[in-house]
Structure formats: C-alpha cells, structure tokens
Amino acid sequence: MRVLITGGAGFIGGHLADRFLREGFQVRILDSLEARVHPCGRPSYVPPAAEFIHGDVTHRDVLLSALRGVDIVSHQAAYQDYMPDFSRFLRVNAVSTALLFELIIGHRLPVKKVIVASSQAVYGEGQYRCIDHGDFQPIPRASRQLKRGEWEVICPSCLSVAQPMPLEERCNNPYNQYAVSKLAQEKTALGLGWLHGIPTVALRYSITQGKRQSLYNHYSGVCRIFCSRALQNLPLVIYEDGHQTRDFVHVDDVVEANMMVLEKDEANGQSFNVGSGSSTTILDYARNVLARIPSLADIDVSNEYRRGDNRHSVSSIKKLMHLGWKPQRPLAVILNDFVEWIESSGGIPARLPDAAAEMRAAGVLLSAEN
C-alpha cells in the first residue's frame, strides 16, 4: 500500500510519515517547503525511506504526478496564518482539495481512501448557552466591544455573559478566512467523496502541539511563543485578559486518530473532532510553561487582541471516542516533549520572526482602550 501525504514535511505530516512507514506503507511526501515554516529547507526529520516530491498542491501537474500509483491520500497540506492575504487561504486549502478529487476522478486513479485535515476553526465563535434564552451560535464579538476590553460573548437577547459549550460536529459557523477555507475544504472532500464513491473522512484538529513544531511559523501558537520567550527570560505576552479557553492536543494523539479512521469504514463520509477533551485558559497555559522551564520571565497581560480570534474554543470529542479513540497525552506531556525537542535541536534560533509586530502593522493585532 502506498500513501501520499501532502504537507508531509510539516509538523503533523512528518509524524504521520513516520507512523505509516512503521506500519509497512510505502510513503510519498508532497511538500512545498514554505520558507515561512521551513526557512532552512527540508527538515532533517523527513525520513529518507520516504519518496519526496518538492512541489505545491495547487499545481495540477505536480499533484497528478504525486497521486499516480497511490492507494491512500492523507491531505495535510494547509495554509495557516493570521495575515489578511484572504485569497491564499481558499486557494491552498479549498481549491487544492477540489483539484485533488478532480484528478482522482478525471484520471480514474484507484485511490481507496482520502483523509482530510480540517480544523476546529470551522466553528467560528462556537456554541453558547444563555441561562434564560437557551443555546445559540454567536457572531464574532464586535470591534467596539473589544475596544472597550469587554471580552466575553454575550447573549444577543439579554446582553448577559453566555456560557461556552463544547463544540459539536453538527454546528459550524465560520467567519474568518482560515475557518471558511477549512469548512469549504471538508465539504468539498466529503461531498465529492460521497458522490463518486471515494471513502473520505475529515478530521477537525484542535490546537495540535508537540515535538517538531516549527519555531518560525507564526501559527504555531502559544507553545512555540511561550516556550521560546521563557527560555530567553522574556515576558510571556498574553492577549485579551488570559481567561480565554483553548483545547490542546498532542500530535501523537492526532496521529492515532488518523490511523484509526483509516481502518474504520464507519468513519467514512463524516467529520470528527480531534482534541484533548480538556479546557485550558491561556493564563494557566503560561503558568504551566513557567513551571516547566526555569526562567526569570513573568506574565504580561497586554490588553491587546487579535482581530478574528474566538473567545472560547474547546471541542467535544465524544463522536470520535465512540469509534474507540481517546487522547492519551495531557498538557504536561506536550510541554515536556516540546522543550526536550528544542533542547535536542540546539536551542532557540538566534533570530525569530516578530509575529506581533507584523500583525500590528497589518491591523490584525489591536489594543483595547481601557
């Protein structure tokens, strides 16, 4: 069996390549080696036993060549960022997926299954409950609200603070460019897979972390940012008030989810959340980092906010657990693995991109007025 992993030199794709090889698959990797993520070129962890194609998933001839002779497609390639280059999100995430199925169907390629990497971002601001008015899906928090430093989602009927609910697969409500592109991607994949008899599964990843996470990619998030700053004795800068909640899942648990849905026919045609099942505030995350890394750093609640950020995003994982999967590795293991990987890689690079400055310049990172 041969598997094609698009984005196979990336964080999740690289771990999947290792696992497929251990399971006896022939592995082919297609990766563009985006300089923003891989400034040093092809990572050393890309296994030499894998066939490697340097190319872009949006290029027809490159993708067709990568697909020939393949039994399984693990479509992990994605564009992720906070910057306002809106069209690129749809081109890389959604159009490449449409092209993938176009080529499989048009050239009658005998692909047996496609697994698409989606994201919990498809839920937008999420699912909330008002004690008086019931459940609702909010629109993004208004800029005038955020300017006042009023961070919580409120009920539109009574204007009281609403309670966040676990994100369930049946509800999605994307607004920002990345979220829209990921929902378009998975609807394209599941729809075309159903219509043309190609078993397809979409996995909505929560914030995935662990060893090999890029130290350069802006979208690597708080694990990369907080650990890097703590190791340099720099303040851990927190947006909003630090009480926003997130769901952090270990990359090895994500790999297990991919391997399980590959084998489970009952997963076909569906989307599944892949998360930790636990809610963590960003403030608590920062404290966990400082407990793990001896540092002179402190915590700086900046009162800044990112345009388009959600207040609370924690996924329900009940649906995937019904198939027999469950997360095994808590936040402490994530941090241990990431810090050990940094140390084994020679430490923090001398120069890292200033993501905050770039976001401020682009009008993505803003300050509250209070």
C-alpha positions as CSV (number, residue, x, y, z in Angstrom):
1,M,0.0,0.0,0.0
2,R,1.3,3.4,-0.9
3,V,0.2,6.6,0.9
4,L,0.6,10.2,-0.3
5,I,1.0,12.7,2.5
6,T,0.6,16.3,1.3
7,G,2.4,18.6,3.6
8,G,4.4,15.6,4.7
9,A,7.4,17.7,5.8
10,G,5.2,19.6,8.2
11,F,4.5,19.1,11.8
12,I,1.7,16.7,11.7
13,G,2.5,15.3,8.3
14,G,6.1,14.4,9.4
15,H,4.8,12.4,12.3
16,L,2.3,10.6,10.0
17,A,5.1,9.8,7.6
18,D,7.0,8.0,10.4
19,R,3.9,6.1,11.5
20,F,2.9,5.0,8.1
21,L,6.5,3.7,7.5
22,R,6.3,1.8,10.8
23,E,3.1,0.2,9.6
24,G,4.7,-1.0,6.4
25,F,3.3,1.5,4.0
26,Q,5.3,3.0,1.1
27,V,5.3,6.7,1.8
28,R,5.3,9.5,-0.8
29,I,5.5,13.1,0.5
30,L,4.5,16.2,-1.4
31,D,5.6,19.4,0.3
32,S,6.3,23.0,-1.0
33,L,8.8,23.6,1.9
34,E,7.2,27.0,2.5
35,A,10.0,29.3,3.6
36,R,8.0,30.9,6.4
37,V,7.7,27.4,8.1
38,H,10.9,25.8,6.8
39,P,13.5,28.6,6.4
40,C,16.3,26.0,6.4
41,G,14.7,23.9,3.7
42,R,13.9,20.2,4.0
43,P,13.8,19.2,7.7
44,S,16.2,16.6,8.9
45,Y,13.3,14.5,10.4
46,V,11.9,13.8,6.9
47,P,12.5,10.1,6.7
48,P,15.0,9.0,4.0
49,A,12.8,5.9,3.3
50,A,10.0,8.2,2.0
51,E,9.8,9.3,-1.6
52,F,9.9,13.1,-1.5
53,I,8.4,15.5,-4.1
54,H,9.1,19.2,-3.7
55,G,6.0,20.9,-5.1
56,D,2.8,22.7,-4.5
57,V,-0.6,21.1,-4.0
58,T,-2.2,23.8,-6.1
59,H,-0.2,22.9,-9.2
60,R,-2.1,20.4,-11.4
61,D,0.8,18.6,-13.0
62,V,2.7,18.3,-9.7
63,L,-0.3,16.9,-7.8
64,L,-1.2,14.5,-10.6
65,S,2.3,13.1,-10.6
66,A,2.2,12.7,-6.8
67,L,-1.2,10.9,-7.0
68,R,-0.2,8.3,-9.5
69,G,0.1,4.8,-8.0
70,V,-1.3,5.9,-4.6
71,D,-3.8,3.9,-2.6
72,I,-4.3,6.3,0.3
73,V,-4.2,10.1,0.4
74,S,-3.5,11.9,3.7
75,H,-4.2,15.6,2.8
76,Q,-2.4,17.5,5.5
77,A,-1.1,20.5,3.4
78,A,-2.7,23.8,4.5
79,Y,-2.1,27.5,4.7
80,Q,-2.4,28.9,8.2
81,D,-1.8,32.4,9.4
82,Y,-3.4,35.5,10.9
83,M,-2.4,37.8,8.0
84,P,-5.0,39.3,5.6
85,D,-4.0,37.5,2.4
86,F,-7.5,36.2,2.2
87,S,-7.5,34.6,-1.3
88,R,-4.5,32.4,-0.5
89,F,-6.4,30.5,2.3
90,L,-9.1,29.4,-0.2
91,R,-6.6,28.6,-2.9
92,V,-4.4,26.4,-0.8
93,N,-6.9,24.8,1.5
94,A,-10.2,24.5,-0.5
95,V,-9.1,24.7,-4.2
96,S,-6.3,22.2,-3.8
97,T,-8.8,19.8,-2.3
98,A,-11.2,20.2,-5.3
99,L,-8.2,19.7,-7.6
100,L,-7.3,16.5,-5.7
101,F,-10.7,15.0,-6.3
102,E,-10.8,16.3,-9.9
103,L,-7.6,14.5,-10.7
104,I,-8.6,11.3,-8.9
105,I,-11.9,11.2,-10.7
106,G,-10.8,12.5,-14.1
107,H,-7.8,10.1,-14.4
108,R,-9.7,7.2,-12.8
109,L,-7.0,6.8,-10.1
110,P,-7.6,3.8,-7.8
111,V,-7.5,5.8,-4.6
112,K,-9.1,3.7,-1.8
113,K,-9.5,6.5,0.9
114,V,-8.9,10.2,1.5
115,I,-8.3,11.7,4.9
116,V,-8.5,15.5,5.0
117,A,-7.0,17.6,7.8
118,S,-9.7,20.1,8.8
119,S,-9.8,22.4,11.9
120,Q,-11.9,23.3,14.9
121,A,-11.8,26.8,13.4
122,V,-14.9,25.9,11.4
123,Y,-17.0,26.5,14.5
124,G,-16.2,30.2,14.4
125,E,-17.1,31.8,17.8
126,G,-18.6,28.5,18.8
127,Q,-21.7,27.3,20.7
128,Y,-23.0,29.1,23.7
129,R,-25.8,28.9,26.2
130,C,-27.8,31.6,27.9
131,I,-29.5,30.5,31.2
132,D,-32.6,32.4,30.1
133,H,-32.7,32.2,26.3
134,G,-31.1,28.8,25.6
135,D,-28.4,27.8,23.1
136,F,-27.2,30.0,20.3
137,Q,-24.3,30.4,17.8
138,P,-22.9,34.0,18.2
139,I,-21.5,36.2,15.5
140,P,-17.9,37.4,16.2
141,R,-17.5,39.8,19.0
142,A,-17.9,43.4,17.8
143,S,-14.9,45.6,17.4
144,R,-16.4,48.3,19.7
145,Q,-16.9,45.6,22.4
146,L,-13.3,44.5,22.1
147,K,-12.1,48.1,22.1
148,R,-13.7,48.5,25.5
149,G,-11.9,45.4,26.8
150,E,-15.1,43.5,27.2
151,W,-14.0,40.0,26.2
152,E,-16.8,37.6,26.9
153,V,-19.5,36.5,24.4
154,I,-22.9,37.9,25.4
155,C,-26.4,36.7,24.8
156,P,-28.0,38.9,22.0
157,S,-31.4,38.9,23.7
158,C,-30.5,39.9,27.3
159,L,-26.8,41.0,26.9
160,S,-25.7,38.8,29.8
161,V,-22.5,36.8,29.7
162,A,-23.1,33.4,28.0
163,Q,-21.6,30.1,28.9
164,P,-19.4,28.4,26.3
165,M,-20.4,24.9,25.3
166,P,-18.2,22.0,23.9
167,L,-18.0,22.3,20.1
168,E,-20.1,19.6,18.4
169,E,-19.6,18.5,14.8
170,R,-23.2,19.3,13.8
171,C,-22.7,23.0,14.3
172,N,-20.3,25.2,12.3
173,N,-20.3,28.9,11.9
174,P,-17.0,30.2,10.3
175,Y,-16.3,33.8,9.8
176,N,-12.5,34.4,9.3
177,Q,-10.7,33.4,6.1
178,Y,-9.0,30.4,7.5
179,A,-12.2,29.0,9.1
180,V,-14.2,29.5,5.9
181,S,-11.5,27.8,3.8
182,K,-11.3,24.8,6.1
183,L,-15.1,24.3,6.0
184,A,-15.1,24.7,2.3
185,Q,-12.3,22.1,2.1
186,E,-14.1,19.5,4.1
187,K,-17.5,20.0,2.4
188,T,-15.8,19.7,-0.9
189,A,-14.0,16.5,0.1
190,L,-16.9,14.8,1.8
191,G,-19.4,15.8,-0.9
192,L,-17.2,14.7,-3.8
193,G,-16.2,11.6,-2.0
194,W,-19.8,10.6,-1.4
195,L,-20.9,11.4,-5.0
196,H,-18.0,9.4,-6.6
197,G,-17.7,6.5,-4.2
198,I,-14.3,7.5,-2.7
199,P,-14.3,6.9,1.1
200,T,-13.4,10.2,2.7
201,V,-13.0,11.4,6.3
202,A,-12.4,14.9,7.7
203,L,-10.6,15.4,11.0
204,R,-11.2,18.7,12.8
205,Y,-8.0,19.2,14.7
206,S,-7.9,21.2,17.9
207,I,-4.6,23.1,18.6
208,T,-2.0,20.4,17.9
209,Q,1.3,20.5,19.7
210,G,4.5,18.5,20.4
211,K,8.0,18.0,19.1
212,R,9.0,19.3,15.7
213,Q,6.5,22.2,15.8
214,S,8.0,25.0,13.8
215,L,9.8,27.6,15.8
216,Y,9.4,30.0,12.8
217,N,5.7,29.6,11.9
218,H,3.5,32.4,13.3
219,Y,0.6,29.9,13.5
220,S,2.5,27.6,15.8
221,G,0.8,29.5,18.7
222,V,1.4,29.7,22.4
223,C,3.5,26.6,22.8
224,R,6.2,27.9,20.5
225,I,5.8,31.5,21.6
226,F,5.7,31.0,25.3
227,C,8.4,28.3,25.5
228,S,10.7,30.4,23.3
229,R,10.2,33.5,25.4
230,A,10.6,31.7,28.7
231,L,13.9,30.2,27.5
232,Q,15.1,33.7,26.7
233,N,13.8,35.1,30.0
234,L,11.4,37.4,28.1
235,P,7.8,38.1,29.3
236,L,5.1,35.8,28.2
237,V,2.7,38.2,26.5
238,I,-1.0,37.3,26.8
239,Y,-3.8,38.8,24.6
240,E,-7.1,39.9,26.0
241,D,-7.3,39.0,29.7
242,G,-5.8,35.5,29.6
243,H,-9.1,33.8,30.5
244,Q,-10.0,32.7,27.0
245,T,-10.0,28.9,26.8
246,R,-8.5,26.5,24.3
247,D,-8.1,22.8,23.7
248,F,-4.5,21.5,23.2
249,V,-4.0,18.0,21.8
250,H,-0.7,16.1,21.5
251,V,0.5,15.4,17.9
252,D,0.8,11.6,18.7
253,D,-2.9,11.5,19.7
254,V,-3.7,13.2,16.3
255,V,-1.7,10.5,14.5
256,E,-3.6,7.8,16.3
257,A,-6.9,9.4,15.2
258,N,-5.7,9.4,11.6
259,M,-4.7,5.8,11.7
260,M,-8.0,4.7,13.4
261,V,-10.3,6.4,10.8
262,L,-8.2,4.9,8.0
263,E,-9.2,1.4,9.2
264,K,-12.8,2.2,10.2
265,D,-15.3,2.1,7.4
266,E,-17.9,3.6,9.7
267,A,-16.0,6.8,9.8
268,N,-16.4,7.4,6.0
269,G,-18.3,10.4,4.9
270,Q,-18.1,12.2,8.3
271,S,-16.2,14.9,10.1
272,F,-14.7,14.2,13.6
273,N,-13.3,16.5,16.3
274,V,-9.8,15.5,17.4
275,G,-9.0,17.3,20.7
276,S,-7.9,16.7,24.3
277,G,-11.4,16.9,25.9
278,S,-9.9,19.5,28.3
279,S,-10.3,23.2,28.7
280,T,-7.2,25.3,29.4
281,T,-7.1,29.1,29.8
282,I,-4.2,30.9,28.2
283,L,-3.2,32.2,31.6
284,D,-3.0,28.7,33.0
285,Y,-1.0,27.6,29.9
286,A,1.5,30.3,30.6
287,R,1.8,29.3,34.2
288,N,2.4,25.7,33.1
289,V,5.2,26.8,30.8
290,L,6.9,28.7,33.6
291,A,6.5,25.7,35.9
292,R,8.3,23.5,33.3
293,I,11.0,25.9,32.2
294,P,13.3,27.6,34.8
295,S,13.1,31.2,33.8
296,L,13.2,34.8,35.0
297,A,10.3,35.6,32.7
298,D,7.0,36.9,34.0
299,I,3.5,37.1,32.5
300,D,2.4,40.3,30.7
301,V,-1.4,40.6,30.1
302,S,-1.1,43.0,27.3
303,N,-4.7,44.1,26.8
304,E,-4.2,43.6,23.1
305,Y,-6.4,41.4,21.0
306,R,-6.3,39.7,17.5
307,R,-9.0,40.6,15.0
308,G,-11.0,37.4,14.4
309,D,-9.9,35.4,17.4
310,N,-12.5,33.3,19.2
311,R,-13.1,33.7,22.9
312,H,-13.6,30.0,23.8
313,S,-12.8,27.0,21.6
314,V,-12.9,23.6,23.2
315,S,-14.1,20.6,21.2
316,S,-16.3,17.8,22.2
317,I,-14.6,14.5,21.3
318,K,-17.5,12.1,22.1
319,K,-18.1,11.3,18.5
320,L,-14.6,10.0,17.8
321,M,-14.4,8.3,21.2
322,H,-17.5,6.2,20.1
323,L,-15.2,4.7,17.4
324,G,-12.7,3.7,20.0
325,W,-10.2,6.6,20.1
326,K,-9.3,8.7,23.1
327,P,-6.5,11.1,23.9
328,Q,-3.7,9.7,26.0
329,R,-1.2,12.6,26.5
330,P,-2.1,15.7,28.7
331,L,-0.6,19.2,28.5
332,A,2.3,18.3,30.8
333,V,3.5,15.7,28.2
334,I,3.0,18.2,25.4
335,L,5.3,20.7,27.1
336,N,7.9,18.1,28.1
337,D,8.1,16.8,24.6
338,F,8.3,20.3,23.0
339,V,11.0,21.5,25.4
340,E,13.1,18.4,25.0
341,W,12.9,18.7,21.3
342,I,14.1,22.3,21.4
343,E,17.0,21.3,23.6
344,S,17.9,18.4,21.3
345,S,17.8,20.7,18.3
346,G,20.3,23.1,19.7
347,G,18.1,25.6,21.4
348,I,16.1,28.6,20.3
349,P,17.3,30.1,17.0
350,A,19.2,33.3,17.3
351,R,16.7,35.3,15.3
352,L,13.0,34.5,15.3
353,P,10.3,36.5,13.4
354,D,8.5,39.2,15.3
355,A,5.0,38.0,14.7
356,A,3.4,40.6,16.9
357,A,5.0,43.5,15.1
358,E,3.9,42.1,11.7
359,M,0.3,41.6,13.0
360,R,0.2,45.2,14.4
361,A,1.4,46.5,11.1
362,A,-1.2,44.6,9.2
363,G,-4.0,45.8,11.5
364,V,-4.6,42.3,12.9
365,L,-3.3,42.9,16.5
366,L,-5.1,45.8,18.2
367,S,-5.2,47.5,21.6
368,A,-8.2,47.9,23.9
369,E,-8.8,51.4,25.1
370,N,-9.3,50.8,28.8
